[in-house]
Structures are given as structure tokens and as C-alpha cells.
């Protein structure tokens, strides 16, 4: 598999991207990476790293979309920026996937402009895997589509169920709709219409209804669907709460321990590792004809390595093929 890596994307780019790419290549001999960005800078950093393999090629790009820039304006002013070039490579079938820790809005905008949608997909969405008391659940969408319609959320249910089965190994995944209450008639127009839509759709047998926010981590559904505005808030609050709990509860507990301190510390480290975004690498943008992994802006080399590995795994599992088949099965 050949992946285009946005070397210039991320808070600390380009060094973590280069280090992560080299680590990924060392871990997987079937991987090739197109390093997209400032060619002279990338060439010099690769030379300093000592890497001399032939599975890493540099593709020049001009400019970077900053984290605070408006994606549409940035793409117009810098049409050959690193994110745009990555997507151009995938549209031209020169690469099989794209990985970026850059501006999420710019990555999604490039996806929409490229029109690289899988057959039957109306709008792609970002999916994240979250730990629950019952295992792991998919939350989709967490930022790609804040102006979703009921049919978009329906498709997220189909896509999420495929991801849950094929990647997480969940047999017969259930689907829930994130809402402010579990009762009938809860939510705004979009969520009320979506609830009625799903209740009478081909997914009705696996649709469990409305799920409140606290139900997410209870594992009340294997796939939770929502529009991107709500999903992104849920994701960011979750990240902040995890960080708060580990720092506050962990420090308070360690102060009370003596001889068992090293055991507690090891347990906290193991649990924290399962919740850190660096372990997941990034979140896939699903519904596109290709593989796209969107990484956290503060991704380190480990995150980038893992994101490249996730992209390779989704490709190896032929996830898109299964999504297309499922969309045909559940077409409206």
C-alpha cells in the first residue's frame, strides 16, 4: 500500500511526521509513503535521520493550511498546499490513502472537493472508537458534517456497523442515535426526524433508539450516530474529562499509597494507554473512495506511526468494499 503523508500538518510538524513515517516503514515492509510538503526541508530532515530506504519518496507541495485558517479560503489562496496535494495524489490513483495531522476542516474540504465518494455515499463522516463498559463503540460523525440530514445519519449507521463488525469484531452491532433523552420526541427537528427515519428503515431491527450522552460509555449501543457539531463536542469533552480524571484521581490516589505505589502507577499507565489518541493514531474519514486518517494536531511520532498502520489495516481488511456491499443491501 502507498500512502500520502501530509508531512507539514500538525502542531510540531514536520519532525514527528518524519520520525513516525520511518518507524512505520520499519514495522511494515509492504508499506510505501509519499512524503508531501516542503521538499528541501523534508530532504534535509530525512538525510539527518539516516534513513536510506527506497520506500519513502518526497512529493513537493507549496504552503501549509494553518490550524486557525478557514479551509475554503486557504485552499483558494494556496491550491498546492500539502493537504491538497495529498488528495490530488489519491484522486489520480497514485496513492491508496492519505494521513494528515493538519487542519481537519481543510482535510474534509479537500475530500468534498475531490468527490471521491464511495458508490451511494452522500456525505463522508469521521468515526472514532471509544472504550465503554461493554467493550468498544463507534461514534460517527465527529466533525466532518455539522449540517447533516436524516439520510446522512442513516448512512453513518450503515457505515459504522460495517466498521464495528469488520474492524472491531463485533457480531451483530446495534445502532443508537445520540440525543438529549431516550424518550420519543426528544431533540431538535433533525434528531426527531432521524429517529422516525431509522425506526422505519431497513436498519430498524438493529436500531435501539435514542441514547443519552451517559449511555455512550455504558455501551448502550455499538454504533452511536450524530451530526458533526454534536459529535465533535462529545469527543473533545471526552478527551478533556479523561485527562482531568487521570491527573486528579491518579495524583490523589498516589498520595495515599506507600508500598503499592508502583503497582498503582503501572495500572494507571496501562489504562491511560488505552484512552490516549496516540494509541489509535487517528480517526478514519469513512465513505470516501480511498483511505483517509485524520490525526490529532498534537500528534507525536508514535501517533503518526500508528495512524499509518491503521490506514494499512483498513486497506488490508478491504473496508471500503464491504461498505459498498452493505450500502447496496440497505439502500433506500
HUWO-V328338 format. One line per field, one symbol per residue. phi: phi as a letter, one per 30 degrees, with the letter a starting at -180 (. if undefined). burial: # if it has 24 or more other C-alpha atoms within 12 Angstrom, else .. A space follows every 50 residues. Layout:
BEGIN
phi=???
burial=???
END
This chain:
BEGIN
phi=.cbccddddkdcdceddddddddddddbdccbbcdcldeeddeddddddi dbdccbbccdbbjbdddcddeddddddbdcdddddeddddddidbcabbb cdedddddddddddidcdejddbdbccbcbdbdckbbccaccldbdcdce dddeddddddddddddcciddhdcbbcdadadddidjdeeddddddeddc cdcedcdcjdbdeddeddidadbccadddddddedddddddddddddddd dddddccbdcedddddddddddddcdddddilcdccjcdkcbcccdecec ddddedddddeddddddhededdddddddcdc
burial=###########.#############.....#########.###.##.... ....#############...##.##...#############...###### ############.#.################....###########.### ##################....#######.......#..##########. ..#..########.###.##########.###.##..#...#...#...# ..............#..#......########################## ###############...######.##..#..
END
